Amino acid sequence: MGLWCSPMTAGGWVLMAAIWATVFSLVIWAVCRLFPAQRTPDTRAALDARLAAGDVDVDTYRWIREQIDGHAPATKGL
């Protein structure tokens, strides 16, 4: 029957596993390159956009900005 029915040696199994691992790795790498994750906006940029859109007032903007920068006490309005 030739080579089609011969048993595979241990080296053959290792080589086959390495080939399939390489193929799967390349597929995953290609998908990640073609469809990159969307980046989340910077916290300060998001806060600036909320102020520009009128979602927050200036006092709230300043308080949140100070919280982000770490320069203010943890309570608001005191």
PQR file with spaces between the fields and no chain letter, atoms N, CA, C, O and H, PARSE charges and radii, in Angstrom:
ATOM       1  N    MET     1       0.806   -1.200    0.000 -0.4000 1.5000
ATOM       2  CA   MET     1       0.000    0.000    0.000 -0.0000 2.0000
ATOM       3  C    MET     1       0.844    1.255    0.000  0.5500 1.7000
ATOM       4  O    MET     1       0.322    2.349   -0.214 -0.5500 1.4000
ATOM       5  N    GLY     2       2.089    1.125    0.227 -0.4000 1.5000
ATOM       6  CA   GLY     2       2.965    2.269    0.118 -0.0000 2.0000
ATOM       7  C    GLY     2       2.969    3.143    1.361  0.5500 1.7000
ATOM       8  O    GLY     2       2.700    2.671    2.465 -0.5500 1.4000
ATOM       9  H    GLY     2       2.513    0.236    0.401  0.4000 1.0000
ATOM      10  N    LEU     3       3.271    4.404    1.175 -0.4000 1.5000
ATOM      11  CA   LEU     3       3.423    5.342    2.284 -0.0000 2.0000
ATOM      12  C    LEU     3       2.102    5.811    2.881  0.5500 1.7000
ATOM      13  O    LEU     3       2.099    6.381    3.972 -0.5500 1.4000
ATOM      14  H    LEU     3       3.490    4.787    0.277  0.4000 1.0000
ATOM      15  N    TRP     4       0.996    5.593    2.212 -0.4000 1.5000
ATOM      16  CA   TRP     4      -0.274    6.109    2.713 -0.0000 2.0000
ATOM      17  C    TRP     4      -0.739    5.396    3.972  0.5500 1.7000
ATOM      18  O    TRP     4      -1.437    6.001    4.786 -0.5500 1.4000
ATOM      19  H    TRP     4       0.997    5.130    1.326  0.4000 1.0000
ATOM      20  N    CYS     5      -0.393    4.180    4.156 -0.4000 1.5000
ATOM      21  CA   CYS     5      -0.881    3.408    5.303 -0.0000 2.0000
ATOM      22  C    CYS     5       0.191    3.139    6.345  0.5500 1.7000
ATOM      23  O    CYS     5      -0.067    2.413    7.305 -0.5500 1.4000
ATOM      24  H    CYS     5       0.174    3.688    3.496  0.4000 1.0000
ATOM      25  N    SER     6       1.357    3.686    6.194 -0.4000 1.5000
ATOM      26  CA   SER     6       2.410    3.411    7.163 -0.0000 2.0000
ATOM      27  C    SER     6       2.188    4.243    8.419  0.5500 1.7000
ATOM      28  O    SER     6       1.706    5.373    8.334 -0.5500 1.4000
ATOM      29  H    SER     6       1.567    4.276    5.414  0.4000 1.0000
ATOM      30  N    PRO     7       2.535    3.695    9.589 -0.5600 1.5000
ATOM      31  CA   PRO     7       2.359    4.450   10.829  0.2800 2.0000
ATOM      32  C    PRO     7       3.359    5.602   10.910  0.5500 1.7000
ATOM      33  O    PRO     7       4.481    5.511   10.412 -0.5500 1.4000
ATOM      34  N    MET     8       2.922    6.688   11.551 -0.4000 1.5000
ATOM      35  CA   MET     8       3.786    7.857   11.692 -0.0000 2.0000
ATOM      36  C    MET     8       4.642    7.691   12.941  0.5500 1.7000
ATOM      37  O    MET     8       4.142    7.271   13.984 -0.5500 1.4000
ATOM      38  H    MET     8       2.010    6.763   11.956  0.4000 1.0000
ATOM      39  N    THR     9       5.890    8.009   12.847 -0.4000 1.5000
ATOM      40  CA   THR     9       6.793    7.913   13.993 -0.0000 2.0000
ATOM      41  C    THR     9       6.578    9.100   14.922  0.5500 1.7000
ATOM      42  O    THR     9       5.854   10.037   14.585 -0.5500 1.4000
ATOM      43  H    THR     9       6.297    8.351   12.000  0.4000 1.0000
ATOM      44  N    ALA    10       7.206    9.057   16.088 -0.4000 1.5000
ATOM      45  CA   ALA    10       7.073   10.141   17.065 -0.0000 2.0000
ATOM      46  C    ALA    10       7.564   11.459   16.479  0.5500 1.7000
ATOM      47  O    ALA    10       6.965   12.508   16.712 -0.5500 1.4000
ATOM      48  H    ALA    10       7.795    8.296   16.361  0.4000 1.0000
ATOM      49  N    GLY    11       8.646   11.402   15.725 -0.4000 1.5000
ATOM      50  CA   GLY    11       9.150   12.623   15.092 -0.0000 2.0000
ATOM      51  C    GLY    11       8.154   13.190   14.098  0.5500 1.7000
ATOM      52  O    GLY    11       8.028   14.407   13.962 -0.5500 1.4000
ATOM      53  H    GLY    11       9.133   10.549   15.536  0.4000 1.0000
ATOM      54  N    GLY    12       7.454   12.321   13.412 -0.4000 1.5000
ATOM      55  CA   GLY    12       6.426   12.773   12.474 -0.0000 2.0000
ATOM      56  C    GLY    12       5.279   13.467   13.175  0.5500 1.7000
ATOM      57  O    GLY    12       4.776   14.482   12.692 -0.5500 1.4000
ATOM      58  H    GLY    12       7.556   11.332   13.523  0.4000 1.0000
ATOM      59  N    TRP    13       4.855   12.923   14.323 -0.4000 1.5000
ATOM      60  CA   TRP    13       3.783   13.552   15.094 -0.0000 2.0000
ATOM      61  C    TRP    13       4.210   14.928   15.608  0.5500 1.7000
ATOM      62  O    TRP    13       3.429   15.878   15.572 -0.5500 1.4000
ATOM      63  H    TRP    13       5.263   12.099   14.716  0.4000 1.0000
ATOM      64  N    VAL    14       5.431   15.029   16.078 -0.4000 1.5000
ATOM      65  CA   VAL    14       5.936   16.315   16.569 -0.0000 2.0000
ATOM      66  C    VAL    14       5.997   17.321   15.428  0.5500 1.7000
ATOM      67  O    VAL    14       5.600   18.476   15.588 -0.5500 1.4000
ATOM      68  H    VAL    14       6.065   14.257   16.107  0.4000 1.0000
ATOM      69  N    LEU    15       6.490   16.883   14.287 -0.4000 1.5000
ATOM      70  CA   LEU    15       6.563   17.773   13.129 -0.0000 2.0000
ATOM      71  C    LEU    15       5.170   18.207   12.687  0.5500 1.7000
ATOM      72  O    LEU    15       4.961   19.381   12.382 -0.5500 1.4000
ATOM      73  H    LEU    15       6.812   15.945   14.157  0.4000 1.0000
ATOM      74  N    MET    16       4.218   17.283   12.649 -0.4000 1.5000
ATOM      75  CA   MET    16       2.852   17.624   12.257 -0.0000 2.0000
ATOM      76  C    MET    16       2.229   18.612   13.240  0.5500 1.7000
ATOM      77  O    MET    16       1.556   19.555   12.825 -0.5500 1.4000
ATOM      78  H    MET    16       4.388   16.329   12.897  0.4000 1.0000
ATOM      79  N    ALA    17       2.446   18.405   14.532 -0.4000 1.5000
ATOM      80  CA   ALA    17       1.923   19.330   15.539 -0.0000 2.0000
ATOM      81  C    ALA    17       2.554   20.709   15.383  0.5500 1.7000
ATOM      82  O    ALA    17       1.865   21.720   15.518 -0.5500 1.4000
ATOM      83  H    ALA    17       2.993   17.639   14.869  0.4000 1.0000
ATOM      84  N    ALA    18       3.843   20.763   15.103 -0.4000 1.5000
ATOM      85  CA   ALA    18       4.523   22.046   14.910 -0.0000 2.0000
ATOM      86  C    ALA    18       3.994   22.762   13.675  0.5500 1.7000
ATOM      87  O    ALA    18       3.814   23.980   13.690 -0.5500 1.4000
ATOM      88  H    ALA    18       4.402   19.942   14.993  0.4000 1.0000
ATOM      89  N    ILE    19       3.749   22.023   12.622 -0.4000 1.5000
ATOM      90  CA   ILE    19       3.209   22.634   11.394 -0.0000 2.0000
ATOM      91  C    ILE    19       1.828   23.213   11.657  0.5500 1.7000
ATOM      92  O    ILE    19       1.554   24.352   11.277 -0.5500 1.4000
ATOM      93  H    ILE    19       3.895   21.034   12.610  0.4000 1.0000
ATOM      94  N    TRP    20       0.944   22.439   12.308 -0.4000 1.5000
ATOM      95  CA   TRP    20      -0.399   22.940   12.587 -0.0000 2.0000
ATOM      96  C    TRP    20      -0.373   24.123   13.559  0.5500 1.7000
ATOM      97  O    TRP    20      -1.155   25.060   13.398 -0.5500 1.4000
ATOM      98  H    TRP    20       1.166   21.514   12.616  0.4000 1.0000
ATOM      99  N    ALA    21       0.498   24.098   14.549 -0.4000 1.5000
ATOM     100  CA   ALA    21       0.620   25.233   15.467 -0.0000 2.0000
ATOM     101  C    ALA    21       1.066   26.478   14.715  0.5500 1.7000
ATOM     102  O    ALA    21       0.588   27.578   14.989 -0.5500 1.4000
ATOM     103  H    ALA    21       1.133   23.337   14.679  0.4000 1.0000
ATOM     104  N    THR    22       1.978   26.307   13.769 -0.4000 1.5000
ATOM     105  CA   THR    22       2.433   27.433   12.953 -0.0000 2.0000
ATOM     106  C    THR    22       1.306   27.966   12.087  0.5500 1.7000
ATOM     107  O    THR    22       1.134   29.180   11.972 -0.5500 1.4000
ATOM     108  H    THR    22       2.366   25.412   13.546  0.4000 1.0000
ATOM     109  N    VAL    23       0.538   27.079   11.479 -0.4000 1.5000
ATOM     110  CA   VAL    23      -0.582   27.503   10.627 -0.0000 2.0000
ATOM     111  C    VAL    23      -1.613   28.272   11.451  0.5500 1.7000
ATOM     112  O    VAL    23      -2.046   29.350   11.044 -0.5500 1.4000
ATOM     113  H    VAL    23       0.678   26.093   11.573  0.4000 1.0000
ATOM     114  N    PHE    24      -2.009   27.733   12.600 -0.4000 1.5000
ATOM     115  CA   PHE    24      -2.982   28.423   13.444 -0.0000 2.0000
ATOM     116  C    PHE    24      -2.448   29.763   13.935  0.5500 1.7000
ATOM     117  O    PHE    24      -3.189   30.744   13.983 -0.5500 1.4000
ATOM     118  H    PHE    24      -1.657   26.857   12.931  0.4000 1.0000
ATOM     119  N    SER    25      -1.186   29.812   14.297 -0.4000 1.5000
ATOM     120  CA   SER    25      -0.584   31.071   14.749 -0.0000 2.0000
ATOM     121  C    SER    25      -0.589   32.114   13.644  0.5500 1.7000
ATOM     122  O    SER    25      -0.881   33.283   13.895 -0.5500 1.4000
ATOM     123  H    SER    25      -0.584   29.015   14.259  0.4000 1.0000
ATOM     124  N    LEU    26      -0.271   31.706   12.438 -0.4000 1.5000
ATOM     125  CA   LEU    26      -0.285   32.644   11.313 -0.0000 2.0000
ATOM     126  C    LEU    26      -1.690   33.141   11.008  0.5500 1.7000
ATOM     127  O    LEU    26      -1.872   34.312   10.676 -0.5500 1.4000
ATOM     128  H    LEU    26      -0.034   30.756   12.234  0.4000 1.0000
ATOM     129  N    VAL    27      -2.673   32.275   11.116 -0.4000 1.5000
ATOM     130  CA   VAL    27      -4.060   32.695   10.882 -0.0000 2.0000
ATOM     131  C    VAL    27      -4.491   33.703   11.945  0.5500 1.7000
ATOM     132  O    VAL    27      -5.084   34.731   11.617 -0.5500 1.4000
ATOM     133  H    VAL    27      -2.524   31.324   11.386  0.4000 1.0000
ATOM     134  N    ILE    28      -4.202   33.422   13.196 -0.4000 1.5000
ATOM     135  CA   ILE    28      -4.564   34.349   14.272 -0.0000 2.0000
ATOM     136  C    ILE    28      -3.830   35.671   14.104  0.5500 1.7000
ATOM     137  O    ILE    28      -4.429   36.733   14.278 -0.5500 1.4000
ATOM     138  H    ILE    28      -3.720   32.587   13.462  0.4000 1.0000
ATOM     139  N    TRP    29      -2.567   35.628   13.775 -0.4000 1.5000
ATOM     140  CA   TRP    29      -1.797   36.852   13.550 -0.0000 2.0000
ATOM     141  C    TRP    29      -2.398   37.660   12.402  0.5500 1.7000
ATOM     142  O    TRP    29      -2.535   38.878   12.514 -0.5500 1.4000
ATOM     143  H    TRP    29      -2.081   34.765   13.634  0.4000 1.0000
ATOM     144  N    ALA    30      -2.759   36.994   11.295 -0.4000 1.5000
ATOM     145  CA   ALA    30      -3.317   37.690   10.135 -0.0000 2.0000
ATOM     146  C    ALA    30      -4.658   38.331   10.471  0.5500 1.7000
ATOM     147  O    ALA    30      -4.923   39.459   10.056 -0.5500 1.4000
ATOM     148  H    ALA    30      -2.647   36.004   11.204  0.4000 1.0000
ATOM     149  N    VAL    31      -5.495   37.635   11.207 -0.4000 1.5000
ATOM     150  CA   VAL    31      -6.793   38.200   11.587 -0.0000 2.0000
ATOM     151  C    VAL    31      -6.597   39.407   12.493  0.5500 1.7000
ATOM     152  O    VAL    31      -7.294   40.410   12.340 -0.5500 1.4000
ATOM     153  H    VAL    31      -5.279   36.718   11.544  0.4000 1.0000
ATOM     154  N    CYS    32      -5.666   39.329   13.428 -0.4000 1.5000
ATOM     155  CA   CYS    32      -5.396   40.461   14.320 -0.0000 2.0000
ATOM     156  C    CYS    32      -4.839   41.657   13.560  0.5500 1.7000
ATOM     157  O    CYS    32      -5.130   42.799   13.918 -0.5500 1.4000
ATOM     158  H    CYS    32      -5.100   38.515   13.552  0.4000 1.0000
ATOM     159  N    ARG    33      -4.055   41.424   12.534 -0.4000 1.5000
ATOM     160  CA   ARG    33      -3.509   42.521   11.727 -0.0000 2.0000
ATOM     161  C    ARG    33      -4.574   43.142   10.833  0.5500 1.7000
ATOM     162  O    ARG    33      -4.581   44.355   10.626 -0.5500 1.4000
ATOM     163  H    ARG    33      -3.818   40.497   12.243  0.4000 1.0000
ATOM     164  N    LEU    34      -5.476   42.318   10.301 -0.4000 1.5000
ATOM     165  CA   LEU    34      -6.512   42.829    9.408 -0.0000 2.0000
ATOM     166  C    LEU    34      -7.623   43.548   10.160  0.5500 1.7000
ATOM     167  O    LEU    34      -8.197   44.508    9.646 -0.5500 1.4000
ATOM     168  H    LEU    34      -5.470   41.332   10.469  0.4000 1.0000
ATOM     169  N    PHE    35      -7.929   43.100   11.361 -0.4000 1.5000
ATOM     170  CA   PHE    35      -9.013   43.675   12.153 -0.0000 2.0000
ATOM     171  C    PHE    35      -8.493   44.073   13.527  0.5500 1.7000
ATOM     172  O    PHE    35      -8.756   43.379   14.509 -0.5500 1.4000
ATOM     173  H    PHE    35      -7.463   42.321   11.779  0.4000 1.0000
ATOM     174  N    PRO    36      -7.754   45.190   13.612 -0.5600 1.5000
ATOM     175  CA   PRO    36      -7.186   45.588   14.904  0.2800 2.0000
ATOM     176  C    PRO    36      -8.282   46.045   15.870  0.5500 1.7000
ATOM     177  O    PRO    36      -9.354   46.481   15.451 -0.5500 1.4000
ATOM     178  N    ALA    37      -7.999   45.940   17.145 -0.4000 1.5000
ATOM     179  CA   ALA    37      -8.936   46.382   18.170 -0.0000 2.0000
ATOM     180  C    ALA    37      -9.078   47.895   18.101  0.5500 1.7000
ATOM     181  O    ALA    37      -8.120   48.611   17.808 -0.5500 1.4000
ATOM     182  H    ALA    37      -7.127   45.586   17.486  0.4000 1.0000
ATOM     183  N    GLN    38     -10.282   48.368   18.373 -0.4000 1.5000
ATOM     184  CA   GLN    38     -10.491   49.810   18.369 -0.0000 2.0000
ATOM     185  C    GLN    38      -9.891   50.395   19.637  0.5500 1.7000
ATOM     186  O    GLN    38     -10.061   49.864   20.734 -0.5500 1.4000
ATOM     187  H    GLN    38     -11.061   47.787   18.611  0.4000 1.0000
ATOM     188  N    ARG    39      -9.204   51.474   19.461 -0.4000 1.5000
ATOM     189  CA   ARG    39      -8.562   52.117   20.605 -0.0000 2.0000
ATOM     190  C    ARG    39      -9.587   52.925   21.385  0.5500 1.7000
ATOM     191  O    ARG    39     -10.471   53.561   20.812 -0.5500 1.4000
ATOM     192  H    ARG    39      -9.066   51.906   18.569  0.4000 1.0000
ATOM     193  N    THR    40      -9.451   52.885   22.683 -0.4000 1.5000
ATOM     194  CA   THR    40     -10.325   53.685   23.528 -0.0000 2.0000
ATOM     195  C    THR    40      -9.747   55.091   23.610  0.5500 1.7000
ATOM     196  O    THR    40      -8.527   55.258   23.621 -0.5500 1.4000
ATOM     197  H    THR    40      -8.733   52.368   23.149  0.4000 1.0000
ATOM     198  N    PRO    41     -10.601   56.094   23.669 -0.5600 1.5000
ATOM     199  CA   PRO    41     -10.077   57.460   23.727  0.2800 2.0000
ATOM     200  C    PRO    41      -9.381   57.722   25.060  0.5500 1.7000
ATOM     201  O    PRO    41      -9.678   57.088   26.072 -0.5500 1.4000
ATOM     202  N    ASP    42      -8.466   58.654   25.032 -0.4000 1.5000
ATOM     203  CA   ASP    42      -7.772   59.072   26.235 -0.0000 2.0000
ATOM     204  C    ASP    42      -8.797   59.650   27.211  0.5500 1.7000
ATOM     205  O    ASP    42      -9.769   60.275   26.785 -0.5500 1.4000
ATOM     206  H    ASP    42      -8.224   59.168   24.209  0.4000 1.0000
ATOM     207  N    THR    43      -8.595   59.451   28.495 -0.4000 1.5000
ATOM     208  CA   THR    43      -9.542   59.914   29.506 -0.0000 2.0000
ATOM     209  C    THR    43      -9.722   61.422   29.440  0.5500 1.7000
ATOM     210  O    THR    43     -10.846   61.920   29.510 -0.5500 1.4000
ATOM     211  H    THR    43      -7.806   58.943   28.841  0.4000 1.0000
ATOM     212  N    ARG    44      -8.636   62.137   29.309 -0.4000 1.5000
ATOM     213  CA   ARG    44      -8.736   63.601   29.230 -0.0000 2.0000
ATOM     214  C    ARG    44      -9.432   64.047   27.958  0.5500 1.7000
ATOM     215  O    ARG    44     -10.216   64.996   27.985 -0.5500 1.4000
ATOM     216  H    ARG    44      -7.724   61.733   29.252  0.4000 1.0000
ATOM     217  N    ALA    45      -9.160   63.382   26.847 -0.4000 1.5000
ATOM     218  CA   ALA    45      -9.817   63.733   25.590 -0.0000 2.0000
ATOM     219  C    ALA    45     -11.318   63.469   25.680  0.5500 1.7000
ATOM     220  O    ALA    45     -12.120   64.245   25.161 -0.5500 1.4000
ATOM     221  H    ALA    45      -8.523   62.611   26.826  0.4000 1.0000
ATOM     222  N    ALA    46     -11.693   62.380   26.335 -0.4000 1.5000
ATOM     223  CA   ALA    46     -13.115   62.080   26.504 -0.0000 2.0000
ATOM     224  C    ALA    46     -13.778   63.130   27.389  0.5500 1.7000
ATOM     225  O    ALA    46     -14.904   63.548   27.119 -0.5500 1.4000
ATOM     226  H    ALA    46     -11.041   61.749   26.756  0.4000 1.0000
ATOM     227  N    LEU    47     -13.091   63.553   28.435 -0.4000 1.5000
ATOM     228  CA   LEU    47     -13.630   64.592   29.309 -0.0000 2.0000
ATOM     229  C    LEU    47     -13.753   65.916   28.565  0.5500 1.7000
ATOM     230  O    LEU    47     -14.755   66.616   28.710 -0.5500 1.4000
ATOM     231  H    LEU    47     -12.176   63.214   28.654  0.4000 1.0000
ATOM     232  N    ASP    48     -12.750   66.264   27.772 -0.4000 1.5000
ATOM     233  CA   ASP    48     -12.821   67.483   26.967 -0.0000 2.0000
ATOM     234  C    ASP    48     -13.991   67.429   25.990  0.5500 1.7000
ATOM     235  O    ASP    48     -14.673   68.432   25.779 -0.5500 1.4000
ATOM     236  H    ASP    48     -11.936   65.695   27.654  0.4000 1.0000
ATOM     237  N    ALA    49     -14.222   66.273   25.400 -0.4000 1.5000
ATOM     238  CA   ALA    49     -15.340   66.121   24.464 -0.0000 2.0000
ATOM     239  C    ALA    49     -16.674   66.260   25.186  0.5500 1.7000
ATOM     240  O    ALA    49     -17.617   66.835   24.641 -0.5500 1.4000
ATOM     241  H    ALA    49     -13.668   65.458   25.571  0.4000 1.0000
ATOM     242  N    ARG    50     -16.762   65.737   26.409 -0.4000 1.5000
ATOM     243  CA   ARG    50     -18.007   65.880   27.176 -0.0000 2.0000
ATOM     244  C    ARG    50     -18.271   67.340   27.529  0.5500 1.7000
ATOM     245  O    ARG    50     -19.419   67.784   27.505 -0.5500 1.4000
ATOM     246  H    ARG    50     -15.996   65.270   26.851  0.4000 1.0000
ATOM     247  N    LEU    51     -17.215   68.091   27.857 -0.4000 1.5000
ATOM     248  CA   LEU    51     -17.382   69.515   28.137 -0.0000 2.0000
ATOM     249  C    LEU    51     -17.817   70.248   26.883  0.5500 1.7000
ATOM     250  O    LEU    51     -18.714   71.090   26.935 -0.5500 1.4000
ATOM     251  H    LEU    51     -16.283   67.731   27.877  0.4000 1.0000
ATOM     252  N    ALA    52     -17.195   69.941   25.763 -0.4000 1.5000
ATOM     253  CA   ALA    52     -17.548   70.604   24.508 -0.0000 2.0000
ATOM     254  C    ALA    52     -18.978   70.281   24.084  0.5500 1.7000
ATOM     255  O    ALA    52     -19.650   71.120   23.484 -0.5500 1.4000
ATOM     256  H    ALA    52     -16.466   69.257   25.721  0.4000 1.0000
ATOM     257  N    ALA    53     -19.441   69.088   24.388 -0.4000 1.5000
ATOM     258  CA   ALA    53     -20.804   68.696   24.014 -0.0000 2.0000
ATOM     259  C    ALA    53     -21.835   69.230   25.003  0.5500 1.7000
ATOM     260  O    ALA    53     -23.036   69.164   24.740 -0.5500 1.4000
ATOM     261  H    ALA    53     -18.895   68.406   24.875  0.4000 1.0000
ATOM     262  N    GLY    54     -21.381   69.756   26.131 -0.4000 1.5000
ATOM     263  CA   GLY    54     -22.300   70.286   27.125 -0.0000 2.0000
ATOM     264  C    GLY    54     -22.818   69.232   28.089  0.5500 1.7000
ATOM     265  O    GLY    54     -23.793   69.482   28.798 -0.5500 1.4000
ATOM     266  H    GLY    54     -20.405   69.810   26.344  0.4000 1.0000
ATOM     267  N    ASP    55     -22.201   68.073   28.135 -0.4000 1.5000
ATOM     268  CA   ASP    55     -22.635   67.011   29.044 -0.0000 2.0000
ATOM     269  C    ASP    55     -22.279   67.324   30.494  0.5500 1.7000
ATOM     270  O    ASP    55     -22.973   66.878   31.408 -0.5500 1.4000
ATOM     271  H    ASP    55     -21.409   67.871   27.559  0.4000 1.0000
ATOM     272  N    VAL    56     -21.214   68.081   30.713 -0.4000 1.5000
ATOM     273  CA   VAL    56     -20.806   68.459   32.066 -0.0000 2.0000
ATOM     274  C    VAL    56     -20.603   69.965   32.109  0.5500 1.7000
ATOM     275  O    VAL    56     -20.253   70.590   31.108 -0.5500 1.4000
ATOM     276  H    VAL    56     -20.651   68.443   29.970  0.4000 1.0000
ATOM     277  N    ASP    57     -20.832   70.542   33.298 -0.4000 1.5000
ATOM     278  CA   ASP    57     -20.568   71.973   33.445 -0.0000 2.0000
ATOM     279  C    ASP    57     -19.092   72.175   33.801  0.5500 1.7000
ATOM     280  O    ASP    57     -18.352   71.215   34.011 -0.5500 1.4000
ATOM     281  H    ASP    57     -21.117   70.034   34.111  0.4000 1.0000
ATOM     282  N    VAL    58     -18.688   73.435   33.862 -0.4000 1.5000
ATOM     283  CA   VAL    58     -17.273   73.750   34.055 -0.0000 2.0000
ATOM     284  C    VAL    58     -16.782   73.295   35.424  0.5500 1.7000
ATOM     285  O    VAL    58     -15.667   72.787   35.545 -0.5500 1.4000
ATOM     286  H    VAL    58     -19.290   74.215   33.691  0.4000 1.0000
ATOM     287  N    ASP    59     -17.609   73.472   36.463 -0.4000 1.5000
ATOM     288  CA   ASP    59     -17.187   73.045   37.803 -0.0000 2.0000
ATOM     289  C    ASP    59     -16.978   71.532   37.865  0.5500 1.7000
ATOM     290  O    ASP    59     -15.990   71.052   38.419 -0.5500 1.4000
ATOM     291  H    ASP    59     -18.515   73.885   36.366  0.4000 1.0000
ATOM     292  N    THR    60     -17.912   70.801   37.294 -0.4000 1.5000
ATOM     293  CA   THR    60     -17.770   69.342   37.265 -0.0000 2.0000
ATOM     294  C    THR    60     -16.564   68.947   36.435  0.5500 1.7000
ATOM     295  O    THR    60     -15.838   68.020   36.793 -0.5500 1.4000
ATOM     296  H    THR    60     -18.715   71.191   36.843  0.4000 1.0000
ATOM     297  N    TYR    61     -16.346   69.643   35.328 -0.4000 1.5000
ATOM     298  CA   TYR    61     -15.180   69.375   34.477 -0.0000 2.0000
ATOM     299  C    TYR    61     -13.894   69.550   35.272  0.5500 1.7000
ATOM     300  O    TYR    61     -13.008   68.697   35.231 -0.5500 1.4000
ATOM     301  H    TYR    61     -16.936   70.396   35.037  0.4000 1.0000
ATOM     302  N    ARG    62     -13.797   70.665   35.998 -0.4000 1.5000
ATOM     303  CA   ARG    62     -12.582   70.920   36.783 -0.0000 2.0000
ATOM     304  C    ARG    62     -12.387   69.869   37.866  0.5500 1.7000
ATOM     305  O    ARG    62     -11.269   69.412   38.102 -0.5500 1.4000
ATOM     306  H    ARG    62     -14.517   71.358   36.032  0.4000 1.0000
ATOM     307  N    TRP    63     -13.495   69.479   38.533 -0.4000 1.5000
ATOM     308  CA   TRP    63     -13.397   68.484   39.591 -0.0000 2.0000
ATOM     309  C    TRP    63     -12.929   67.141   39.035  0.5500 1.7000
ATOM     310  O    TRP    63     -12.046   66.504   39.608 -0.5500 1.4000
ATOM     311  H    TRP    63     -14.404   69.850   38.342  0.4000 1.0000
ATOM     312  N    ILE    64     -13.517   66.715   37.924 -0.4000 1.5000
ATOM     313  CA   ILE    64     -13.114   65.437   37.324 -0.0000 2.0000
ATOM     314  C    ILE    64     -11.674   65.517   36.839  0.5500 1.7000
ATOM     315  O    ILE    64     -10.906   64.567   36.995 -0.5500 1.4000
ATOM     316  H    ILE    64     -14.235   67.234   37.459  0.4000 1.0000
ATOM     317  N    ARG    65     -11.310   66.645   36.253 -0.4000 1.5000
ATOM     318  CA   ARG    65      -9.940   66.814   35.754 -0.0000 2.0000
ATOM     319  C    ARG    65      -8.932   66.720   36.897  0.5500 1.7000
ATOM     320  O    ARG    65      -7.870   66.115   36.750 -0.5500 1.4000
ATOM     321  H    ARG    65     -11.934   67.417   36.126  0.4000 1.0000
ATOM     322  N    GLU    66      -9.274   67.323   38.036 -0.4000 1.5000
ATOM     323  CA   GLU    66      -8.386   67.232   39.195 -0.0000 2.0000
ATOM     324  C    GLU    66      -8.306   65.797   39.718  0.5500 1.7000
ATOM     325  O    GLU    66      -7.246   65.354   40.159 -0.5500 1.4000
ATOM     326  H    GLU    66     -10.136   67.815   38.155  0.4000 1.0000
ATOM     327  N    GLN    67      -9.425   65.075   39.669 -0.4000 1.5000
ATOM     328  CA   GLN    67      -9.416   63.673   40.097 -0.0000 2.0000
ATOM     329  C    GLN    67      -8.533   62.833   39.181  0.5500 1.7000
ATOM     330  O    GLN    67      -7.803   61.953   39.638 -0.5500 1.4000
ATOM     331  H    GLN    67     -10.286   65.435   39.311  0.4000 1.0000
ATOM     332  N    ILE    68      -8.609   63.113   37.892 -0.4000 1.5000
ATOM     333  CA   ILE    68      -7.781   62.380   36.933 -0.0000 2.0000
ATOM     334  C    ILE    68      -6.306   62.657   37.187  0.5500 1.7000
ATOM     335  O    ILE    68      -5.480   61.745   37.165 -0.5500 1.4000
ATOM     336  H    ILE    68      -9.202   63.827   37.521  0.4000 1.0000
ATOM     337  N    ASP    69      -5.987   63.919   37.427 -0.4000 1.5000
ATOM     338  CA   ASP    69      -4.592   64.293   37.650 -0.0000 2.0000
ATOM     339  C    ASP    69      -4.102   63.913   39.047  0.5500 1.7000
ATOM     340  O    ASP    69      -2.897   63.855   39.289 -0.5500 1.4000
ATOM     341  H    ASP    69      -6.658   64.660   37.444  0.4000 1.0000
ATOM     342  N    GLY    70      -5.040   63.652   39.970 -0.4000 1.5000
ATOM     343  CA   GLY    70      -4.670   63.245   41.317 -0.0000 2.0000
ATOM     344  C    GLY    70      -4.272   64.386   42.221  0.5500 1.7000
ATOM     345  O    GLY    70      -3.463   64.192   43.128 -0.5500 1.4000
ATOM     346  H    GLY    70      -6.019   63.699   39.773  0.4000 1.0000
ATOM     347  N    HIS    71      -4.824   65.594   41.999 -0.4000 1.5000
ATOM     348  CA   HIS    71      -4.431   66.758   42.791 -0.0000 2.0000
ATOM     349  C    HIS    71      -5.530   67.262   43.715  0.5500 1.7000
ATOM     350  O    HIS    71      -5.361   68.310   44.339 -0.5500 1.4000
ATOM     351  H    HIS    71      -5.482   65.751   41.262  0.4000 1.0000
ATOM     352  N    ALA    72      -6.640   66.562   43.824 -0.4000 1.5000
ATOM     353  CA   ALA    72      -7.758   67.107   44.585 -0.0000 2.0000
ATOM     354  C    ALA    72      -8.219   66.114   45.645  0.5500 1.7000
ATOM     355  O    ALA    72      -7.932   64.920   45.555 -0.5500 1.4000
ATOM     356  H    ALA    72      -6.777   65.711   43.318  0.4000 1.0000
ATOM     357  N    PRO    73      -8.935   66.615   46.649 -0.5600 1.5000
ATOM     358  CA   PRO    73      -9.521   65.698   47.626  0.2800 2.0000
ATOM     359  C    PRO    73     -10.605   64.843   46.973  0.5500 1.7000
ATOM     360  O    PRO    73     -11.090   65.160   45.887 -0.5500 1.4000
ATOM     361  N    ALA    74     -10.975   63.766   47.640 -0.4000 1.5000
ATOM     362  CA   ALA    74     -11.897   62.796   47.049 -0.0000 2.0000
ATOM     363  C    ALA    74     -13.351   63.226   47.094  0.5500 1.7000
ATOM     364  O    ALA    74     -14.190   62.583   46.464 -0.5500 1.4000
ATOM     365  H    ALA    74     -10.581   63.508   48.523  0.4000 1.0000
ATOM     366  N    THR    75     -13.688   64.305   47.825 -0.4000 1.5000
ATOM     367  CA   THR    75     -15.083   64.726   47.918 -0.0000 2.0000
ATOM     368  C    THR    75     -15.331   65.916   47.022  0.5500 1.7000
ATOM     369  O    THR    75     -14.452   66.754   46.820 -0.5500 1.4000
ATOM     370  H    THR    75     -13.006   64.828   48.337  0.4000 1.0000
ATOM     371  N    LYS    76     -16.536   65.982   46.486 -0.4000 1.5000
ATOM     372  CA   LYS    76     -16.905   67.081   45.603 -0.0000 2.0000
ATOM     373  C    LYS    76     -17.786   68.053   46.369  0.5500 1.7000
ATOM     374  O    LYS    76     -18.652   67.637   47.139 -0.5500 1.4000
ATOM     375  H    LYS    76     -17.250   65.301   46.650  0.4000 1.0000
ATOM     376  N    GLY    77     -17.573   69.326   46.165 -0.4000 1.5000
ATOM     377  CA   GLY    77     -18.441   70.358   46.693 -0.0000 2.0000
ATOM     378  C    GLY    77     -18.141   70.788   48.114  0.5500 1.7000
ATOM     379  O    GLY    77     -18.935   71.531   48.689 -0.5500 1.4000
ATOM     380  H    GLY    77     -16.869   69.664   45.540  0.4000 1.0000
ATOM     381  N    LEU    78     -17.048   70.366   48.707 -0.4000 1.5000
ATOM     382  CA   LEU    78     -16.726   70.791   50.067 -0.0000 2.0000
ATOM     383  C    LEU    78     -15.777   71.934   50.061  0.5500 1.7000
ATOM     384  O    LEU    78     -15.394   72.424   51.123 -0.5500 1.4000
ATOM     385  H    LEU    78     -16.403   69.762   48.239  0.4000 1.0000
